[in-house]
Amino acid sequence: MIEYDTFQQTANELAHRAEHERLVREAKEAQRLRRRTVAARFTRRVAKRAH
């Protein structure tokens, strides 16, 4: 029974870490996409003003 408990705990910790890494990866991705759209919008506005 004790071995099963440790196995469950390890599995939970691995699942938790995997979830955390996925969230971190998604957050970084979203941040990069947001920055890209902001940059594109800004350059577009500047180009429009230049004409």
Backbone torsions as a table, in degrees:
resi	resn	phi	psi	omega
1	MET	NA	-42.0	-179.4
2	ILE	-62.1	-42.3	179.0
3	GLU	-60.4	-40.9	178.9
4	TYR	-61.8	-42.1	179.7
5	ASP	-61.7	-45.7	179.8
6	THR	-64.2	-37.6	178.8
7	PHE	-63.0	-44.4	178.4
8	GLN	-60.6	-43.3	-179.1
9	GLN	-62.8	-44.7	179.2
10	THR	-61.5	-44.1	180.0
11	ALA	-61.8	-42.5	178.9
12	ASN	-62.9	-43.6	-179.8
13	GLU	-64.0	-41.4	178.4
14	LEU	-63.4	-43.3	179.8
15	ALA	-62.9	-42.5	-180.0
16	HIS	-62.7	-44.6	-179.5
17	ARG	-64.5	-41.4	179.9
18	ALA	-62.7	-42.3	178.8
19	GLU	-62.6	-43.7	-179.8
20	HIS	-62.0	-45.8	179.8
21	GLU	-61.9	-38.3	179.1
22	ARG	-65.0	-43.9	179.6
23	LEU	-62.7	-41.8	178.7
24	VAL	-61.4	-45.0	-179.2
25	ARG	-61.8	-44.2	-179.8
26	GLU	-64.5	-38.9	180.0
27	ALA	-64.0	-44.3	178.7
28	LYS	-62.3	-42.6	179.7
29	GLU	-60.8	-47.2	-179.0
30	ALA	-62.3	-41.2	179.3
31	GLN	-61.7	-43.1	-178.7
32	ARG	-65.8	-42.2	179.8
33	LEU	-64.6	-42.6	-179.4
34	ARG	-62.4	-43.7	-179.1
35	ARG	-62.5	-40.8	-178.9
36	ARG	-63.0	-44.3	-178.7
37	THR	-66.5	-39.4	178.5
38	VAL	-62.8	-44.7	179.6
39	ALA	-62.4	-43.2	-179.4
40	ALA	-64.0	-42.9	-179.9
41	ARG	-62.9	-42.7	-178.5
42	PHE	-64.2	-46.9	-179.2
43	THR	-65.0	-36.8	179.6
44	ARG	-63.1	-43.6	-179.4
45	ARG	-63.5	-42.1	-179.7
46	VAL	-64.8	-42.6	-179.3
47	ALA	-63.2	-40.0	-179.3
48	LYS	-64.4	-41.1	-179.8
49	ARG	-65.9	-32.2	-176.7
50	ALA	-68.5	-29.9	-177.0
51	HIS	-71.3	NA	NA
